[in-house]
Amino acid sequence: MQSNSLAARGLSISGLVKIHPGPVCALRGVDLEIPEGMFGLLGPNGAGKSTFMNIVAGLVEPTAGKVFLDGVDIVENPRHMRERLGYLPQDFGFYPDLTGRAMLEFLLKLKGVTGPKGRRALADELLERVNLTSAAKRKVGGYSGGMRQRLGLAQAIAGNPRVLIVDEPTAGLDPEERQRFYRLLGEMSAGRVVLLSTHIVDDVSTLCPRLAVIRAGEVVADTTPSAARAAVDGLIYEGFVADAELPEFASRHRVISAVLNEGRNNRVRVFVGPGREAPAGFSRSAATLEDAYLVLMRCPADEVPPALSRGAAPAVAAVAGGVA
């Protein structure tokens, strides 16, 4: 079904609600506009990211709400999305005794994807695109974590999908592999919608010009990395607190992070919101996207800067029957 009012390119999500048996309300009225390019979905485990992605992928039907891809209602027509989707899950199951080329050919066969010169030629083209040509004849069981992720990305982009969903793609990768994967994802984002779901703030900060933060099934921020940093800039202070004194200190200040420093004390970052004073001995620190994210996660809603927070999602009581 085509919607003239929502015919803009990209994904348009409105009033998305999902209630699981229990009942458990996993999504509480999500509204998002996701354009072409990289879009980050940031949130802790259990926030509703997986449910959201499954609905967008056409794998799960929402309790209420609409999802449009380029103006086509994919809730009514989930096949439209499935035919245009590439998906890289967090844990991709590979057969360790197959070579990279054989594994990819097998996955292409399962997806029903081939190329003008045949499936083997297409597999070779994809391996070259993700820089795995030299490892094509090696068994997947000997691949590093980054190589396995690149192989997973190769199958995800087979068939030139309109939408690419990647779930926690850099979890467990070392810094060098992470940077290599960042570059690949950036290259893949041209001309398609790439939805990056993660709890790793650096992934979003590096790759995504726009992001949404989801918590307990609600979108609590829909912003850009620079705007999120600007919203808390000047309100972040840093100092050191002895380990034994940290619990009492945290009872008096909005601690957003505390990292053990050289095994002796903690490097602590605090958010100084309305009506609060900076701790003695602490100095103002340049804000990061992680600071903004942690403010959203750990501070009461009435202390979050209006420029960072998003208005509460539409009430779902009428749909959820009052589920909290």
WOBELFEN-V122874 format. One record per pair of residues at least 6 apart in sequence whose C-alpha atoms are under 8 Angstrom apart, sorted by the first residue. I is the first residue (numbers start at 1). GAP is how many residues later the second one is. If there is no record, write none. Layout:
i-><I;I>
gap-><GAP;GAP>
//
This chain:
i-><1;1;1;1;2;2;2;3;3;3;4;5;6;6;6;6;7;7;7;8;8;9;9;9;9;9;10;10;10;10;10;10;10;11;11;11;11;11;11;11;11;11;12;12;12;12;12;12;12;12;13;13;13;13;13;13;13;13;14;14;14;14;14;14;14;15;15;15;15;15;15;15;15;16;16;16;16;16;16;16;16;16;16;16;17;17;17;17;17;17;17;17;17;17;17;18;18;18;18;18;18;18;18;19;19;19;19;19;19;20;23;24;25;25;25;25;26;26;26;26;26;27;27;27;27;27;27;28;28;28;28;28;28;29;29;29;29;29;29;30;30;30;30;31;31;32;34;35;36;36;36;36;36;36;37;37;37;37;37;37;37;38;38;38;38;38;38;38;38;38;38;39;39;39;39;39;39;39;39;39;40;40;40;40;40;40;40;40;40;41;41;41;41;41;41;41;41;41;42;42;42;42;42;42;42;42;42;42;42;43;43;43;43;43;43;44;44;44;45;46;47;47;47;47;48;48;48;48;49;49;49;51;53;54;55;55;56;56;56;57;57;57;57;58;58;58;58;58;58;59;61;62;63;64;66;66;66;67;67;67;68;68;69;72;74;74;83;84;84;84;84;85;85;85;85;85;86;86;86;86;86;86;86;86;86;87;87;87;87;88;88;88;88;88;88;88;88;89;89;89;89;89;90;90;90;90;90;92;94;94;95;95;95;96;96;96;96;97;97;97;98;98;98;99;99;99;99;99;100;100;100;100;100;100;100;101;101;101;101;101;101;103;104;104;104;104;105;105;105;107;108;108;108;108;108;109;113;113;113;114;114;115;115;124;124;126;126;126;127;127;127;127;129;130;130;130;130;130;131;132;132;132;140;145;145;146;146;146;146;146;146;149;150;156;157;161;162;162;162;163;163;163;163;164;164;164;164;165;165;165;165;166;166;166;166;167;167;167;168;168;168;168;168;169;170;170;170;171;182;182;182;186;196;198;201;201;201;202;204;204;205;205;208;208;209;209;210;210;210;210;211;211;211;211;211;212;212;212;212;212;213;213;213;213;213;214;214;215;218;218;219;219;219;220;220;220;220;220;220;221;221;221;222;222;223;225;226;227;227;228;228;228;228;229;229;229;229;229;230;231;231;231;231;232;232;232;232;232;233;233;234;234;234;234;235;235;235;235;235;236;236;236;236;236;236;236;236;236;237;237;237;237;237;237;237;237;237;238;238;238;238;238;238;238;238;239;239;239;239;239;239;240;240;240;240;240;241;241;241;241;241;242;242;242;243;243;243;246;253;253;253;253;254;254;254;254;255;255;255;255;256;256;256;256;256;256;256;256;257;257;257;257;258;258;258;258;259;259;259;260;260;261;271;272;273;273;273;274;292;295;296;296;301;316;317>
gap-><71;72;75;76;69;70;71;68;69;70;67;66;6;62;64;65;63;64;65;62;63;26;27;60;61;62;23;24;25;26;59;60;183;21;22;23;24;56;57;58;59;182;19;20;21;22;55;56;57;59;17;18;19;20;52;53;54;55;15;16;17;18;51;52;53;13;14;15;16;49;50;51;299;11;12;13;14;15;46;47;48;49;50;51;8;9;10;11;12;13;45;46;47;48;299;7;8;9;10;33;44;45;46;6;7;8;43;44;301;6;300;299;192;295;298;299;21;22;25;190;191;21;24;25;189;190;191;189;190;285;286;287;288;36;189;284;285;286;287;187;188;189;283;188;282;190;159;158;153;154;155;156;157;158;152;153;154;155;156;157;171;148;151;155;156;157;158;169;170;171;172;154;155;156;157;169;170;171;172;173;155;156;157;158;164;168;170;171;172;8;154;155;156;157;170;171;172;173;7;155;156;157;158;159;162;169;170;171;172;6;155;156;170;171;172;155;170;171;154;170;167;168;169;170;166;167;168;169;148;165;168;9;112;6;6;7;11;18;25;21;24;25;28;16;17;20;21;23;24;19;14;13;256;255;7;8;9;6;7;8;6;7;12;8;6;7;78;76;77;78;79;76;77;78;79;80;69;70;71;72;75;76;77;78;79;69;77;78;79;64;65;68;76;77;78;79;81;76;77;78;79;80;76;77;78;79;81;60;9;46;8;45;46;43;44;45;46;42;43;44;41;42;43;37;38;39;40;41;35;36;37;38;39;40;51;19;22;23;26;35;36;37;19;47;50;51;14;15;18;48;6;11;15;47;50;10;6;45;46;8;45;6;7;9;12;28;29;32;6;9;24;27;25;20;21;23;24;54;19;15;18;19;8;27;28;24;27;28;31;32;35;20;31;8;7;31;29;30;31;29;30;31;32;28;29;30;31;29;30;31;32;28;29;30;31;29;30;31;28;29;30;31;32;29;8;11;33;29;21;24;25;21;8;6;88;89;92;88;7;21;20;84;16;17;15;16;12;13;14;15;10;11;12;13;14;7;8;9;10;11;6;7;8;9;80;6;7;82;94;95;91;93;94;76;89;90;91;92;93;87;88;89;87;88;85;64;63;80;81;61;64;79;80;58;59;60;62;63;57;61;74;76;77;55;59;60;73;76;53;54;50;51;52;53;36;37;38;49;52;33;34;35;36;48;49;50;51;55;32;33;34;35;41;45;46;47;48;29;30;31;32;44;45;46;47;28;29;30;42;43;44;25;26;27;28;42;8;24;25;26;27;22;23;24;21;22;23;20;17;18;19;26;16;17;18;45;13;14;15;16;12;13;14;15;35;38;39;42;11;12;13;37;8;9;10;11;7;8;9;6;7;6;24;6;30;31;32;29;16;9;8;13;8;6;6>
//
